[in-house]
Amino acid sequence: MDKKEYMKVSEAAVKWGISTRRVRLLCSEGRIAGAWRKGGYYLIPADATRPSDGRVRKLTKNDDIPLLRQVSLLQQKLGDCRPLSPAEVAAMREEFLVEHTHNSTAIEGNTLTLQETALVLQGITIDRKPLRDHLEVVGYRDAFNYVEELAKEKRPLSEHDIRSIHSLVLADRREDRGRWRRVPVTIAGALTTPVQPYMIEPMIASLLTDMQTTYTNLHSVEQAALFHLRFEGIHPFIDGNGRTGRLLMNLQLIRAGLPPVNIKFADRRRYYEAFDDYAQTGKLTAMTTLVAEYVIERINKLIQIITQIR
């Protein structure tokens, strides 16, 4: 048999933009035509195509899922409300930005309180607090502003956009910002191991392609949740992946006409468990539910405010 007609698991992983673990599983399940096992490894036909991802159900925006249906109904209800004035919109945006910046940076270990975060965003330095904490808050604000600008553009998300968001997030790490990591890493306590550095670019490219093709029938909340799950699984940067990933998730929501969400520091355990659930089962349910609940909470708050001031 001519071995040149076959490729290794690692080669297939790079070619298809998925993990080596996923390729081995597909081989063991007999889902790759012509793949066969030789000793302790698999050989895969060089012209084999990537199997469809059966882990993700094909859903539509009208699928009978209570939380997602509620999101769609509330989105329509919010659209029917009389719009707020520019000043009112600015005030509500500022309140959200402070809370979102505080919670997203706190999840990653920032020690500034909510009030201190608000002061730093006003340009005030907090005594006896690390400079890094200040820079993280300012960088996150700038990255969120950039995400809002990106949301207005009618073009697909690109690798350059992801790098640009990360560059703002990691304002305190000039040597690492906007650069794919070059060393293997592990995530303490997580059930998955991020991909090897050489697989980052093809897997990011695969993720961006899938979001424009394979997953277009998913509900907007599911798309945002799935993007976040896969992005964090790749873990493309040496630091700042969580903050960048949450910003990218909000970009997906804003482009879908939904409000951005604020994953609270108090919910971090449930948030981490959603990643573990996806790693174990391949299901989006846990993360989708979490994001949907936050979207519903935020839309209800917006509707309540609009109703009270009219």
C-alpha positions in Angstrom: 0.0 0.0 0.0 1.4 3.4 -1.0 1.6 5.4 2.3 1.9 8.6 0.3 -1.8 8.4 -0.4 -2.5 8.7 3.3 -2.1 11.4 5.9 -1.7 11.2 9.6 -4.2 12.4 12.2 -2.1 15.5 12.9 -2.1 16.4 9.2 -5.9 15.8 8.8 -6.4 18.0 11.9 -4.5 20.9 10.3 -6.2 20.4 6.9 -9.7 20.4 8.4 -9.1 22.9 11.2 -10.1 20.6 14.1 -8.3 19.0 17.0 -6.3 15.8 16.7 -8.5 14.4 19.4 -11.6 15.1 17.3 -10.0 13.4 14.2 -9.2 10.3 16.2 -12.7 10.1 17.5 -14.1 10.4 14.0 -11.8 7.6 12.9 -12.9 5.4 15.8 -16.6 6.0 14.9 -16.0 5.0 11.3 -17.0 8.4 10.0 -14.0 9.0 7.8 -14.2 6.8 4.7 -11.1 4.7 4.1 -9.4 5.5 7.4 -7.8 2.5 9.0 -5.8 1.8 12.1 -2.2 0.6 12.0 -0.9 -0.3 15.4 -1.4 2.7 17.7 -2.3 5.3 15.1 -4.7 5.9 12.2 -4.0 6.4 8.5 -6.5 8.6 6.6 -6.9 8.9 2.8 -5.2 12.1 1.6 -8.3 13.0 -0.4 -10.7 12.3 2.5 -13.1 15.2 3.3 -14.0 16.5 6.7 -17.2 14.8 8.1 -20.0 17.1 9.1 -20.1 18.1 12.8 -22.9 15.9 14.0 -22.6 17.4 17.5 -24.4 20.6 16.5 -28.1 20.3 15.7 -29.4 22.2 12.7 -31.8 24.6 14.2 -33.7 27.6 12.9 -34.8 30.8 14.5 -38.3 29.4 14.8 -37.2 26.2 16.5 -39.4 25.3 19.5 -37.0 26.1 22.3 -38.7 28.1 25.0 -35.8 30.4 25.9 -34.8 31.1 22.3 -38.4 31.7 21.4 -38.7 34.1 24.3 -35.6 35.9 23.1 -37.1 36.3 19.6 -40.5 37.6 21.0 -38.8 40.1 23.4 -36.5 41.3 20.6 -39.6 42.0 18.5 -41.3 43.7 21.5 -38.3 45.9 22.1 -38.2 46.8 18.4 -41.8 48.0 18.7 -41.0 50.3 21.6 -40.5 54.0 21.0 -36.8 54.6 20.7 -34.9 56.4 23.5 -33.3 59.8 23.0 -29.5 59.9 22.2 -28.9 61.1 25.8 -30.9 58.3 27.3 -29.1 55.7 25.1 -25.7 57.2 26.1 -26.5 57.0 29.8 -27.7 53.4 29.7 -24.7 52.4 27.6 -22.3 54.0 30.1 -24.0 52.1 33.0 -23.7 48.8 31.1 -20.1 49.4 30.0 -19.0 50.0 33.6 -20.7 46.8 34.9 -19.5 44.7 31.9 -15.9 45.9 32.1 -15.8 45.2 35.9 -17.3 41.7 35.6 -15.3 40.6 32.5 -12.0 41.7 34.0 -12.9 40.4 37.4 -13.4 36.9 36.0 -9.8 37.1 34.9 -8.5 38.2 38.3 -8.8 42.0 38.2 -9.1 43.3 41.8 -10.9 46.6 41.1 -14.3 46.9 42.6 -17.3 48.1 40.5 -17.0 51.6 42.0 -13.2 51.7 41.4 -13.8 50.5 37.8 -16.1 53.4 37.2 -13.6 55.8 38.6 -10.7 54.4 36.5 -12.9 54.8 33.4 -13.3 58.4 34.3 -9.5 58.8 34.4 -9.0 58.5 38.2 -6.1 56.4 39.6 -6.9 54.1 42.5 -4.4 54.2 45.3 -2.7 50.9 46.2 -4.1 49.1 43.2 -1.8 47.5 40.5 -1.2 49.5 37.4 -2.0 46.3 35.4 -5.6 46.4 36.8 -6.0 50.0 35.6 -4.7 49.2 32.1 -6.9 46.1 31.8 -10.0 48.2 32.5 -9.1 51.0 30.1 -8.1 48.4 27.5 -11.3 46.6 27.8 -13.3 49.8 27.4 -11.4 50.6 24.2 -11.9 47.1 22.9 -15.7 47.3 23.6 -15.8 50.7 21.7 -14.1 49.0 18.8 -16.5 46.1 18.9 -19.4 48.5 18.6 -17.8 50.1 15.5 -17.2 46.7 14.0 -20.9 45.8 14.6 -21.9 48.5 12.2 -20.0 47.0 9.3 -21.7 44.6 7.1 -18.8 42.3 6.4 -17.8 38.9 7.9 -15.5 38.9 10.9 -11.9 38.4 10.0 -8.7 37.2 11.7 -7.5 40.8 11.6 -10.5 41.9 13.6 -9.9 39.3 16.2 -6.2 40.4 16.5 -7.2 44.0 16.7 -9.7 43.4 19.5 -7.0 41.4 21.4 -4.5 44.2 20.9 -6.8 46.6 22.7 -7.6 44.1 25.5 -4.0 43.4 26.2 -2.9 47.0 26.3 -0.5 46.2 29.2 1.4 43.5 27.2 2.9 45.2 24.1 5.0 42.1 23.2 2.0 39.7 23.2 -1.0 41.7 22.0 -2.5 40.8 18.7 -0.2 37.8 18.2 -1.2 34.1 18.1 0.6 32.3 20.9 3.7 30.3 20.0 3.9 27.9 22.9 1.6 25.1 24.2 -0.6 26.0 27.2 -3.0 24.4 29.6 -6.1 25.8 31.4 -6.1 25.0 35.1 -9.2 23.0 36.0 -10.5 22.7 32.5 -11.4 19.4 30.8 -9.9 20.4 27.5 -6.4 21.2 26.4 -6.0 24.1 23.9 -4.7 23.2 20.5 -1.0 23.2 19.6 0.3 26.6 18.3 0.7 25.3 14.7 -3.1 24.5 14.6 -4.3 28.0 15.8 -4.5 29.7 12.4 -6.2 26.8 10.5 -8.7 26.4 13.4 -9.5 30.1 13.6 -10.0 30.1 9.8 -12.3 27.1 10.1 -14.3 28.7 12.9 -14.8 31.9 10.8 -15.9 29.8 7.8 -18.3 27.7 9.7 -20.0 30.7 11.2 -20.7 32.0 7.7 -21.8 28.6 6.3 -22.5 25.6 8.6 -24.1 27.4 11.5 -26.2 30.1 9.7 -29.4 28.3 10.6 -28.7 28.4 14.3 -30.6 30.9 16.4 -28.5 34.1 17.0 -28.0 33.3 20.6 -26.7 29.8 19.7 -24.4 31.2 17.1 -22.9 33.5 19.7 -22.6 30.8 22.3 -21.0 28.3 19.8 -18.5 30.9 18.6 -17.5 31.6 22.2 -17.1 27.9 23.0 -15.0 27.1 20.0 -12.9 30.2 20.3 -12.0 29.5 23.9 -11.3 25.9 23.0 -8.7 27.1 20.5 -7.3 29.6 23.1 -5.3 31.4 20.4 -3.5 34.0 22.6 -1.1 33.6 25.4 -3.3 35.8 27.6 -6.6 37.7 27.3 -8.6 34.9 25.6 -11.5 35.1 28.0 -12.0 38.9 27.6 -11.5 38.8 23.9 -13.9 35.9 23.6 -16.6 37.6 25.5 -16.2 40.7 23.4 -16.5 38.6 20.2 -19.6 36.9 21.6 -21.2 40.3 22.2 -20.2 41.4 18.7 -22.2 38.4 17.4 -25.2 39.4 19.5 -25.1 43.1 18.5 -24.9 42.3 14.8 -28.0 40.1 15.3 -29.9 43.1 16.7 -29.6 41.9 20.3 -28.2 43.7 23.3 -24.7 42.8 24.5 -24.6 40.7 27.7 -22.7 41.0 30.9 -21.5 37.6 32.2 -21.3 38.3 35.9 -18.4 37.5 38.1 -20.8 35.8 40.5 -21.8 33.4 37.8 -18.3 32.4 36.8 -18.6 28.9 38.1 -21.7 28.2 36.0 -19.9 29.9 33.1 -16.9 27.6 33.4 -19.2 24.5 33.8 -20.8 25.4 30.4 -17.4 25.0 28.8 -16.9 21.6 30.5 -20.3 20.5 29.4 -19.5 21.3 25.8 -16.2 19.5 26.0 -17.9 16.4 27.4 -21.1 16.2 25.4 -20.6 18.6 22.4 -23.9 20.2 23.3 -24.5 23.9 23.3 -27.3 23.8 25.9 -25.5 25.0 29.0 -23.8 28.0 27.3 -26.8 28.8 25.2 -29.1 28.8 28.2 -26.7 31.1 30.1 -26.4 33.6 27.3 -30.2 33.5 26.6 -31.0 34.2 30.2 -28.7 37.2 30.2 -30.2 38.5 26.9 -33.7 38.1 28.3 -32.8 39.9 31.5 -31.3 42.8 29.5 -34.1 43.2 27.1 -36.7 43.1 29.9 -34.7 45.8 31.7 -34.6 48.0 28.6 -38.4 47.5 28.0 -39.1 48.4 31.6 -37.0 51.6 31.5 -38.6 52.7 28.2 -42.1 52.0 29.6 -41.4 54.0 32.8 -40.1 57.1 31.1 -42.7 57.3 28.4 
